[in-house]
């Protein structure tokens, strides 16, 4: 059974799977928060707020801007992923949700309620899943990759549902079904590659470890 119609929209199965994915995303955050025996400290609130502010500011510094939304920014996604990496998936998703609202206020574009959820709420909340690899080797790299891939998946979903009519005429007709994937992952993976190069530099890697120690001690 297909989840995408011939016109580029979703079938009933596709909608059901998307709703299930969104529900699971919030259930994971809720379960982790519920099972956390420690209350959110003032320090955690400060770090979460600072990371969100830095993400918001750096989102204005665009190295490349796509014609129909989306851009390569100065590592803005990293700051939300760091919260998930430091404090866990629950804190990361909640910070991503708040950041998504800020992004919506910054550049609101509304076609439908579900489109807003895909392009702003769920996409940026997905960055918080970086906490899934908090305790593994190279956890930040793995978590960051997971976060940006999930963000891209929600943007691509919104593309299939609402943005197919904006596909350029010169885009190969044979590749129509993957246009939203190509469009959204082009800028997300470009920023991701630049970010991974930077955070892999020894001085940056050491600095991030020191900040992590301050954040969680």
Secondary structure, 3 states (H helix, E strand, C coil): CCCECCCCCECHHHHHHHHHHHHHHHHHHHHHHHHCCCCCCHHHHHHHHHHHHHHHHHCCCEEEECCCCCEEECCHHHHHHHHHHHHCHHHHHHHHHHHHHHHHHHCCCCCCHHHHHHHHHHHHHHHHHHHHHCCCCCHHHHHHHHHHHHHHHHHHHHHHHHHHHHCCCCCCHHHHHHHHHHHHHHHHHHHHHHHHHHHCCHHHHHHHHHHHHHHHC
